[in-house]
Amino acid sequence: MTRTSGTQGGPVTLSKEGLPAWLDPVVHAAETVQPRQLSRFLPPENGAGRQSAVLILFGEGERGPELLLMERASSLRSHAGQPSFPGGALDPEDGDPHGDGPLRAALREAEEETGLDPSGVQLFGALPKLYIPVSQFVVTPVLGWWREPSPVGVVDPGETARVFTVPVADLTNPANRATTVHPSGHRGPAFLVESALVWGFTAGVIDRLLHFAGWEAPWDREKQVPLDWRS
């Protein structure tokens, strides 16, 4: 079986071998979805933007399939306090941003931010590159299966406020879904889970994955939640 290596040398590969059957719809979605079906924000044609990657890690917990998320520290300049996937900008040692660089960066950042052991992660796909205008990041969402779960938690409080998992059942529950309206007027999907409001880029990717994997349940798109919902 092809396995992903850790971040210390060696190739980082993709493999669909041995994945649980419930991930089949996610694999199919990753292989067929088009960039415009994921977001209206796509990388600039002139090549501008900082290459980055996030790890969308699926595990299996007591309540079935789940996703690993983290909450960024409130002191950060970019996306402070927001729940997100582990991830960040590519470093030179990650390699080719148009090759396996994003795969290596996703694993490296997840290890640095959550303490995740990358040797227990099987990468099985990647979504098309997307763009975050506010930070000018060109993001490759990398898909992984947490084949051998390892302990996770806050590594650097200056970067991460907390690390947590969310059952997919909670993400698909219509009662936990809402729409946020940014001060700019932009509307986007949101999830009220694990005492957190997941919104922005992360919520948008989760929303599209649920949709194209066929896991989405009808929800009230007129239900709005303010970004300062806890204040």
URUR-V788725 format. One record per residue. RES is the residue in one letter. OMEGA is omega as a letter, one per 40 degrees, with the letter a starting at -180 (NA if undefined). D_LAST is the distance of its C-alpha to the last C-alpha in Angstrom with 1 decimal. Layout:
# URUR-V788725
res:RES omega:OMEGA d_last:D_LAST
res:RES omega:OMEGA d_last:D_LAST
This chain:
# URUR-V788725
res:M omega:i d_last:49.2
res:T omega:a d_last:47.5
res:R omega:i d_last:44.7
res:T omega:i d_last:42.2
res:S omega:i d_last:43.0
res:G omega:a d_last:40.7
res:T omega:a d_last:39.7
res:Q omega:i d_last:42.7
res:G omega:i d_last:45.5
res:G omega:a d_last:47.1
res:P omega:i d_last:46.1
res:V omega:a d_last:42.9
res:T omega:i d_last:43.9
res:L omega:i d_last:42.6
res:S omega:i d_last:44.0
res:K omega:a d_last:43.5
res:E omega:i d_last:46.0
res:G omega:i d_last:45.0
res:L omega:i d_last:41.6
res:P omega:a d_last:40.5
res:A omega:a d_last:41.4
res:W omega:i d_last:37.9
res:L omega:a d_last:37.2
res:D omega:i d_last:40.0
res:P omega:i d_last:37.8
res:V omega:i d_last:35.6
res:V omega:a d_last:38.8
res:H omega:i d_last:40.1
res:A omega:a d_last:37.0
res:A omega:a d_last:37.1
res:E omega:a d_last:40.7
res:T omega:a d_last:40.6
res:V omega:i d_last:37.4
res:Q omega:a d_last:37.7
res:P omega:a d_last:35.3
res:R omega:i d_last:34.6
res:Q omega:a d_last:33.7
res:L omega:a d_last:30.8
res:S omega:i d_last:29.3
res:R omega:i d_last:30.3
res:F omega:a d_last:29.5
res:L omega:a d_last:32.7
res:P omega:i d_last:34.2
res:P omega:a d_last:36.0
res:E omega:a d_last:39.7
res:N omega:i d_last:40.7
res:G omega:i d_last:39.4
res:A omega:i d_last:36.6
res:G omega:a d_last:33.5
res:R omega:a d_last:33.0
res:Q omega:a d_last:34.0
res:S omega:a d_last:31.6
res:A omega:i d_last:31.1
res:V omega:i d_last:28.7
res:L omega:i d_last:29.7
res:I omega:a d_last:28.9
res:L omega:i d_last:30.2
res:F omega:i d_last:31.1
res:G omega:i d_last:31.9
res:E omega:a d_last:32.9
res:G omega:a d_last:31.1
res:E omega:a d_last:31.6
res:R omega:i d_last:30.1
res:G omega:a d_last:32.0
res:P omega:a d_last:31.1
res:E omega:i d_last:27.9
res:L omega:i d_last:26.3
res:L omega:i d_last:25.4
res:L omega:i d_last:22.0
res:M omega:i d_last:20.3
res:E omega:a d_last:17.0
res:R omega:a d_last:17.8
res:A omega:a d_last:17.2
res:S omega:a d_last:14.6
res:S omega:a d_last:17.6
res:L omega:i d_last:19.5
res:R omega:a d_last:20.5
res:S omega:i d_last:20.5
res:H omega:a d_last:17.8
res:A omega:i d_last:15.7
res:G omega:a d_last:13.4
res:Q omega:i d_last:14.7
res:P omega:a d_last:16.5
res:S omega:i d_last:20.1
res:F omega:i d_last:23.7
res:P omega:i d_last:25.5
res:G omega:a d_last:27.4
res:G omega:a d_last:28.2
res:A omega:i d_last:31.0
res:L omega:i d_last:34.6
res:D omega:i d_last:36.6
res:P omega:a d_last:40.3
res:E omega:i d_last:41.4
res:D omega:i d_last:39.6
res:G omega:a d_last:42.5
res:D omega:i d_last:42.9
res:P omega:i d_last:39.7
res:H omega:i d_last:41.7
res:G omega:a d_last:43.2
res:D omega:i d_last:41.7
res:G omega:i d_last:39.6
res:P omega:i d_last:36.3
res:L omega:i d_last:37.3
res:R omega:a d_last:37.9
res:A omega:a d_last:34.7
res:A omega:i d_last:32.5
res:L omega:a d_last:34.1
res:R omega:a d_last:34.1
res:E omega:i d_last:30.5
res:A omega:i d_last:29.6
res:E omega:a d_last:31.8
res:E omega:a d_last:30.4
res:E omega:a d_last:26.7
res:T omega:a d_last:27.0
res:G omega:i d_last:30.4
res:L omega:i d_last:31.7
res:D omega:a d_last:35.5
res:P omega:a d_last:36.6
res:S omega:i d_last:40.0
res:G omega:a d_last:38.5
res:V omega:i d_last:37.0
res:Q omega:i d_last:39.2
res:L omega:a d_last:38.2
res:F omega:i d_last:39.4
res:G omega:i d_last:38.3
res:A omega:i d_last:36.2
res:L omega:i d_last:34.6
res:P omega:i d_last:35.6
res:K omega:i d_last:34.1
res:L omega:a d_last:31.0
res:Y omega:i d_last:29.4
res:I omega:a d_last:26.0
res:P omega:a d_last:26.5
res:V omega:a d_last:23.6
res:S omega:a d_last:25.1
res:Q omega:i d_last:28.6
res:F omega:i d_last:29.0
res:V omega:a d_last:31.6
res:V omega:i d_last:30.4
res:T omega:i d_last:32.7
res:P omega:a d_last:31.0
res:V omega:a d_last:33.3
res:L omega:a d_last:33.7
res:G omega:i d_last:34.5
res:W omega:a d_last:35.6
res:W omega:a d_last:34.7
res:R omega:i d_last:38.3
res:E omega:a d_last:38.2
res:P omega:i d_last:34.8
res:S omega:i d_last:34.1
res:P omega:i d_last:31.5
res:V omega:i d_last:28.4
res:G omega:a d_last:25.6
res:V omega:i d_last:24.1
res:V omega:a d_last:27.0
res:D omega:a d_last:25.6
res:P omega:i d_last:22.2
res:G omega:i d_last:22.4
res:E omega:a d_last:22.3
res:T omega:i d_last:20.6
res:A omega:i d_last:17.7
res:R omega:i d_last:19.0
res:V omega:a d_last:21.6
res:F omega:i d_last:21.6
res:T omega:a d_last:23.7
res:V omega:i d_last:22.8
res:P omega:i d_last:25.5
res:V omega:i d_last:26.7
res:A omega:i d_last:26.9
res:D omega:i d_last:23.1
res:L omega:i d_last:22.8
res:T omega:a d_last:25.5
res:N omega:a d_last:24.1
res:P omega:a d_last:23.3
res:A omega:a d_last:20.6
res:N omega:a d_last:18.6
res:R omega:a d_last:19.1
res:A omega:i d_last:17.4
res:T omega:i d_last:17.6
res:T omega:i d_last:15.2
res:V omega:a d_last:16.1
res:H omega:i d_last:15.9
res:P omega:i d_last:16.2
res:S omega:a d_last:19.8
res:G omega:a d_last:20.3
res:H omega:i d_last:20.9
res:R omega:i d_last:20.2
res:G omega:i d_last:20.1
res:P omega:i d_last:19.9
res:A omega:i d_last:17.0
res:F omega:i d_last:17.1
res:L omega:a d_last:14.7
res:V omega:i d_last:16.6
res:E omega:i d_last:16.7
res:S omega:a d_last:13.0
res:A omega:i d_last:12.5
res:L omega:i d_last:12.2
res:V omega:a d_last:15.6
res:W omega:i d_last:16.2
res:G omega:a d_last:18.5
res:F omega:a d_last:21.9
res:T omega:i d_last:21.5
res:A omega:i d_last:20.5
res:G omega:i d_last:23.3
res:V omega:i d_last:25.8
res:I omega:a d_last:24.9
res:D omega:a d_last:25.1
res:R omega:i d_last:28.5
res:L omega:i d_last:29.8
res:L omega:a d_last:29.1
res:H omega:a d_last:30.8
res:F omega:i d_last:33.8
res:A omega:i d_last:34.3
res:G omega:a d_last:34.5
res:W omega:a d_last:31.7
res:E omega:i d_last:29.4
res:A omega:i d_last:29.0
res:P omega:i d_last:28.5
res:W omega:a d_last:24.8
res:D omega:a d_last:23.2
res:R omega:i d_last:22.6
res:E omega:i d_last:21.4
res:K omega:a d_last:18.3
res:Q omega:i d_last:15.5
res:V omega:i d_last:12.0
res:P omega:a d_last:9.7
res:L omega:i d_last:9.3
res:D omega:a d_last:5.5
res:W omega:a d_last:5.7
res:R omega:a d_last:3.8
res:S omega:NA d_last:0.0
